[in-house]
Amino acid sequence: MKKRLCFGFGALILTATLAGCGGSPGTSTTTPTAAISSAAPTSASPTSASTTAADGADMKVASSSAGQIVVDNNGMSLYFFTKDVKDSGTSACVDACLVAWPIFTTTSDAPTVDGVTGTVGTIASPDGKKHVTLNGMPLYYYAKDKAPGDVTGQGVGGVWYLVSPSGEMIKGAAGSGY
């Protein structure tokens, strides 16, 4: 009985957290430039804020049910949050929001990309790490994406969207994976 109560309470907290990350869009992206500078994840696990990148590109392009999307070096989908303000240097996803939407970080000053044509950069994260950006917008994982190809964060709350290689939000619907 106690386990059931804890599970129910945990589900209630997760629901409240996700609801807190929703809302009306507050940001739009502009047509990106084709310059690539620095960025990339260190996240081997989408549920941790950072780890170390494996061999190959830190950030690359993969095919998905939503078309070509940006993923980390392990194939985990990356997302934009419409409440972030382009080129502001900060993230609008804080506190409980970061539990459901961990940030995509890097330790490298010049992370590598493969197929990504938008402008890649970094901003300071709350914990002092380098939060990767694409066209001035911070990038995030979705905690419910458990394997490469998962795109379950697409359209969540009408404010979370997959990222195209040029750095635009993909606002169309997505299926269940690559």
N, C-alpha and C positions, 0 to 999 in steps of 0.2 A: 504494500500500500504506500509506504514511504517513497519507494522508487517511482511509482506512478505519479505521486504528487510532485516530486522533484522534476520529473520529465515534463509534466504539464506546466509547471512554473517556468522552466527553461524555454519551452515553446512560446509562452506568453511574452517573455523578455525578448526573444528573437523577433517576434512579430512587432513588438513596440519599437525595437531598434530599426527594423526595416521601414516601418512607417515613418520614423523620424528622418530617414534618409530620402523620403519621397517628397513630392511637391511639384510646383510649377517650374518650368525651365527658367533659368535666369541668365543663361549664357548662350551665345551662338558662336560658332567658329566661322572663320573667313576662309577664302580660298588660300590653301597653303602655298608656300614657296617650296621649291624642290631642293633646298639646301639641307644637308645632313651635317649636324655638328656632333654633339655628344649625348649619350644616354645609354640606358640599358638596365636591366634588372639584375639583381643578385638573388632573385627569388626562385629557388628550386621548388619551394612549396608555396602555393598561393595563399595558404593560411598564415604563413609567417611573413612579417614585414620585409625581411631580407635574408639572403643566404649568398652563396657564391655561384657565379655563372659557370656553366660547364663549357666544354669545347664548342667552338662555332660562334655564331652571332649571338649577341645578348638579346636582341630584339629582331624578329623576322616576320615574314608574311606566311600565312597558311590559308588554305581553302576551308570554308565552313559553309553551313547551310545558309548563312547570311552573305555569302560571297567571300572575297579576299579580306582577311582581317589581320590585325597586328597581334602577335603572340610573343611570349617570352621565349628564352632559349629552350625551354622544356615543352613548348607548345601550348602553354596555358593562356587563355584569352585575356585580353586587356580591355579596359573600359574607360569611358569618359563620364563625368558627372556634370550635368547641365548647370548645377548651381555654382560650379567653379567659374571664375572670371578669367578669361584669356589674358595671359601676360601679367597677372596680378602678383605672381611670385608666392602665392599661398594656396592652400587647399581649403575648400568649404566643408569637406568631410572630416569631422573631428570627433573625438570621444567615442561614444557607442557606435557611431557610423563606421568607424575604422575596424570594428569587429567583423562586420559583414562585408566591408570593402577595404581590405588591406592595401596599403600603398605598394607600388612597384618601385623598388629602390635599386641603387647601384653603388658600388664603391669605387668604380673606375672614373677617371677624369675624361676618358675618351672611349666609352663603350662602343662596341661594334654593332652594326645593323646590316641586314640583308633584305633588300627589296622594299624597305621603308623609305619613302621619298619625302615625307614631311620633315619639318625642322625639329630635331631632337635636342633636348636640353635637360637641365635639372633645376630644382628649387630645393631649399632647405625643408626637411620634414620636421615635425614636432620633436622627434628624438635625435635630431642632428644628422640624420642620414641624408643622402641625395635622392630626392623623389624625382623620378623620371617624368619628363613632359614631352608632348608631341604637339607642335604648333602652339606652344605656350599653355597647353592644357595638361594638368596632372593626369597620370595613368594609375589605374587601380585593378586589382583582382576582384573576383567575387568569391566569397568563402564557400558557396554552394557548388562552384565548379570544382569537381574532384579529379578530373582526368583531362588530358589533352583532348581538345575537340568539344568539350563542354562549353556551351554558350547560354547557360541558364540565367545569366544576369541581364541579357538583352531586354531592354524596355522596362525593367523593374521600376515601379513607382512612376513611370513616365519620365524618369530623369537619368537613367543609367543606360549607356549605349556602347556597343562595340565600336572599334576604331578601324578606319580604312587605312591602307598603306600611305595615302597622301595626308593623313591626319584629320580626316573629317569624321563626324559622328555618322554611324550607320543607323538610320532610324527605321528601317524595314524590319519585319518580323524575322525571326530565326527559328530553325528547327532544333533538334536536340544534339547536334554535333557536327563534326567535319564530314 
